[in-house]
Amino acid sequence: MGRRATPEVNAGSMADIAFLLLIFFLVTTTIEKDKGIARQLPPKQDEQPPVDIKEKNIFVVTVNKEDQILADNELMDIQDIRQAAISFLDNGGDGSCDYCKGEKDIASSDNPEKAIITVKSDRETSYKTYIQVQNELVAAYNFLRNRESERLFGFEFTKVKSAIATGDFKGNEERAQAKLKEIQALFPMKLSEAEAKKSQ
Amino acid sequence: MSKFNKKKGGELPAVNTASLPDIVFMLLFFFMVVTVLRKDNMLVQQKLPKADQVEKLKKDRSVFIYAGKPSSRYKEKFGTEGKIQIGDKYTDINALEFALSEARSKLIPELQGKVVVGLKVDEQTNVGLLQDVKEKLRDLNMVKIIYITAPGNDVQQ
């Protein structure tokens, strides 16, 4: 009646196997981090109703095929685009915008409601420059929206917006959304894109 | 007095490695969970431009379009002109509509109306190609797009 104990399995190589798998997954992992600049394309329309917009309310940014930038009829470096766009949007020429801190120049935009930024590009413009310009223009809007939300509600517009998007927002989300809407209405993003023209 | 003699051969006791597999398994599970095996084989160069005013992309409702010059190993066969890739093959601009509606039909039905098109375009591509793609997207009524970018910003303020 000798009860023989079952021999124990040697688990010494367990670590090796696990390491092997671990290294495999380490190598194949690409932690995806897709972020980008979101845009809404204009819907397809057969006939565009002609819109009457004063020339001073349009800020035209043209990028040519050599990636040179012309903003408001001035040759500009990419570094200066943001500031130029901010002063255009924040101008408040007709005095109806009481939160604008701009120069109130009559030759520039009436109020943020009417101010439109247009990006014109050439078919041979590089995508890199194109995105840089887009990024700077979005940055101009974000700067102004942050300033206003800081003044009215004491938080930064972009921070709260990204917190809600990632689900990290603590507090009443609906109320915060309403506040964001309010800020967006103060500086509505009117960024249009002209069709890229063919270069001669 | 042998009681007080020190033990001979004072070697260091071996470190107990019994919990090593547990630790490694823990790491293993972590990486297994976060791993996304890349679905699409890249046929075009993908050096994305940098931007910092970005929003996050919602993965479950997105369709990707890649564009750029053919990767170095496909250069001889396909030249160096900018090309469009959807899924794991090159797509002609005229076949874009078909390829996109096919990609859209793979999403879950509830989200097909809210589809967002992620444009992964190499920074050396011409805007003209992008323009053609956007024109097609408007035809298809897929008007929500997002230019996927890399983090950072080259512009010095």
Interface residues (C-beta under 8 A of the other chain):
Chain A: A11 M14 A15 A18 F19 L21 L22 F25 L26 T28 T29 T30 I31 E32 K33 D34 K35 G36 I37 A38 R39 Q40 L41 P42 P43 K44 V63 I78 Q79 R82 S121 D122 R123 E124 T125 S126 Y127 K128 Y130 I131 Q132 Q134 N135 E136 V138 A139 N142 T158 S162 A165 T166 E195 A196 K198
Chain B: T17 L20 P21 V24 F25 L27 L28 F31 M32 V34 T35 V36 L37 R38 P49 K50 A51 D52 Q53 V54 E55 K56 L57 K59 V116 G118 L119 V121 D122 E123 Q124 T125 N126 V127 G128 L130 Q131 K134 L137 R138 D139 N141 V143 K144 I145 I146 Y147 I148 T149 P151 N153 D154 V155 Q156 Q157
